[in-house]
Amino acid sequence: MNKMTKYWVATASLLYPFISSEKLVTRDQIRRKYLDLFGETLSQNLEQHLISWKDRNADKGMPTRGGSRNRYLFKTNDAVTPDSDGRFRLYKLSDSDFDGVDKSLGPTCPAREEVLDEFHYLIDWYVGNYRESLSELDDESEADSAESEVAHSSLNPTEKESLIKARRGQGVFRTRVASIEAGCRLTGIVEPQFLIASHIKPWARSTNAERLDGNNGLLLSPHVDRLFDRGFITFDHDGSVVIAPEADEVCRIWSIAATQKRLLSLSQEDYMRYHRKHVFRKWIPGSQEIVEI
């Protein structure tokens, strides 16, 4: 376990079992916990490297943003402004409003295999509870922010219109997906009026080229699109559907079976790897069990 991961474990230990993303801890608390857990003093250099709020890393046009992809902590009282008392919280899985331009989206906690077995419960707690705290409003806000960036970019009007339509599964994106996918992979529906062109890698997290790439899409029945978009199902490398444990019952009722499969193309699989890693709900909320895929 490297020192950055130890720092995260010390902070998560202080927050556990609170699930509020605004639960704050002080620098001294973290230092004492670090020493108690690992028997060594946290160096000032490492401490400064890990704390996210630094003016030199902030986007001057968006003062609430800052930090690099390697930082786990954000100094804040209200998740917007710096806390003058130097208190911190852990990032949520997708703190998009507070990510700097070089911070990738997705989980900011260490991978489970990077943490000692005795601390696995912290990863399970964090991912399970914090993922459950993300609402559709959070996702919509992320997409709204991305759409605003497109609308105010230097792209020409036609390009802007194509990208914004692609967010809704329309326009050139839908046409390109339909040229690759014949119908819904799980229901067999082929009538276009009953299908949604769904992005594999979410539109808000894609580049402009990816937003229009037909390989970054599937044609899905509305209820299947809902499950896929919210991470309740995903597809394995061979095209077989993988169902998150919390969706077992609803998938049974809707006759969505894990035995169904249709091979993905190599280009689709490139996008699906992102979906499996960053969108699919591998963790069962409130438990220590992990579903391996």
N, C-alpha and C positions, 0 to 999 in steps of 0.2 A: 504494500500500500504506500503510494508516494505521499509527500507532505501535503500536496493540495487536497488529496482525498481525505487525509487525516483531518485537515481543517474543516472540510465539509462534515465529516462524521462528528466532530466536536460540536459544531453548530447544530446539526440535526439532533444530537443527543439532548441538547438544551431545550430544543423546541418540542421534542416528543413528549406527550402524545397530542399536543395541540395541532389542529388542522388548519387554523386560520393562517393565511399567507401574510397577515400583517403582524403576527406575533414577533416581538422584537427582543433581541438580546444585546448586551453590551460587549464591548471589546474585552474588558477585563474578565467577564464571564467566560468568553471563548478561550482566552489565554489559560485560565484556571482549568477549564474542562480539558483542554488539549494536554496540559501537563499531567492531569489526573489520569487520562486515558492512555497516554503514550509515554509518560515518564521523561519527556524532554520539553524544553522551552521553545515556544514558537518565535522564530526570528522576526525582527521588524521588517526585514526586506521581503520575506515571504508574505507576511501579513499585508503589507502595502500592495504587493502584487495581486493578491486575491480579492481585495475589496474593490467593488465595482465602481463606486462613485468617486471619480477623479475628474477635476475640471479639464485636465489635458486630454482626456478621452471623450469628453462630452461633445455632442453635436451642437455647435453654437446656434444653429437654426432651430434646434429642438432641445432646449435645456434639460428636459426630463430624461434625455437619453444619454447613455454613456457606458463604458466598460468594454472589455474584450470577451471573446467566447470562452476564455479559460477562467473567468471569474464567477464565483458562486454566490456572492453576497451583494446586497444593494442597500446602501445607507438611506433610510427613509422612515418617516412616521406614517405617512398616508399613501405610500406607494407612488407618490408624485414628487414631493420635495425632499431635499436632504434633511436629515435629522441632526440638529445642532449638538445633541448629546452623544453622537457617535454610536447609535444603536443600529442593528442590522436585522434583516430577515433573509430567509432562503428564497431563491427564485422559484416561481411556479413553473410548471412544465413549459408553458409558452408565454413568457412575460413580454409579448411583442411590443407593448407600448414603451418598454424600458430597455429594449435591446439596441445596442449601438449598431452601426452599419456593418461591423465585422462579426457580430454575434449571430450564430446560426440558431434557428428555431428548434424547438424540441426539448427533451429533458436536459436539465443542467446538472442533475445529480450524477455521481459516478456510476459507471456500469456495475451491475451486481457482482460480476466476477472480479472486479478490482478492489472489492471491499472484503475484509476478513469475515469469515462465516458468522462470528459472534455479532456482527453489525448488520447482517442482512435484513433484519427486521426494520431497520431505519429506511432502507431503500424501498422495501415493500410498503411501509407506512406512507412514505413521502409520495411515491408514484400513485398508489391507490387512492389516497385521500385528496391529493392535490389535483389529480386528473378529474376526480368526481366534482371538484369545486369549479371546474371550467364549464361555463354555460354556453348555450348557443349565442347569447349576446356577446360573449368574449370573442367567439369565432367570427361573428358578423362584424364586430368592431375592427378586428384584424383585417378582414377583407375590405371593409369600408375605407380603412386607412390606405390600403394598397391601391384601391380604385381611385382615391383622391390623388395619389402620387401619379398615376397614369394620366388622369385628367389634366393635371397641371404640369405635365412633362413637355418636352420639346418635340414629341412625336407629332406627325401630321394627323389631321382629324380622322382620316380613314383608318389609320393604325390604332388610334385611341378607341374608335368605335368597335373595331374588331376585338380588341382586348377586353373591353367592358362587356360586350356581348358574350365573350367566351366565359366570363365569370358565371353567367346564367345558363351556360350550356347551349348557347345559340350561335348563329352565324357560321363563319368559316370553321370554327372549332368543331361544331356539331357535324358539319359536312365531312370533315376529315376523319372524325371518329366513325361515322357511318360507312365510310369507305373501307374501314378495317374490321369493324364489328357488325355482324349480321343482325344481332338482336341481344336480348338479355341473356346472360350466361346462366342464370339460375332459374328463370321462369320459362324461357323459350319464346317469349313474346317478341314478335318482329315488327308489328305495326308501329311506325314512327310516332304517331300521336300518343302512344301509351308509354313512351320511353324517354328517359332523361340522359343527356350526355354528361357524364360525371367525370371530373378530373380525378386521376389516380393520386398524383402529387397535388395537394390542395392549391387552388388558383392563387391564393394570397401568398403562398410560399414558393411559387414558381417564378422563373424568369419570364420575360415577355415571349421568348421563343417557345418555352415549355408550355405557356398558357394556350398557345395555338397549335401545338403539336398533337396530331390525332393519336399518336402512340401513347399520349398521356391521358387517355380517356377510355371509358367503357360506356356502352349503352345499357342502362339498367331500368328495370321496373321501379316505380316510385318508392315502394317499401324497401326494395333491395338497395336502392340509392341511399335511402335514409340510414340503413345499417352500415353500408360501406363508408359513407361520408363521416359518420360519427365514430368509426373505428370498431364497431361491433363484429364486423366480418372483414376478412382480407382474403387474398389469394396467394397460394404457395407458388413456387417456381414452376410446378407442373400444371398450374391452372386450377388445382383443387381448392375449394373454398375452405377457409379456416374460420371457425366460429369462436368468439370469446365466450368464456363460461357463463357470464351473466346474461348472454343472449341465447343460451341453449333452448329455453322454453319457448320463446317467441319464434325462434327459427323452426322448432318442431311444429308449432301451430301453423306457420306459414309454409310448411313443407320444404324448407331450405335444408338440404342434407349435405353433410361433409363429404359424401361420396361423389357428388357432382364435380366434373372437371372438364375444362376445355383449355388446351395448351395456350400459354401466352407467347407472343413473339418475343424475340430478344430485346427489342426496343421497349415493349410494354413491361418486361421484367425489370428493366433498369429503373423504371418509375415505381413498380410495385415493391421493390426493395425498400424504397423510401417509405411507402405506405406501411409496410410490415414493421419497420423500425420506429417510425414517428407518429403514426396515426392509430394503428391497431392496438386494442386494449389487452396487452399481454397479462397485466396484473389483475387479480380478482380483488376488488375493493374490500378492505377490512380483513384481509387474510395475509398469510405469508406465502401462499402458493403462487408459483409463476407458471404460466403456460408456455412451454417451449414450442417454437415453430421452426 
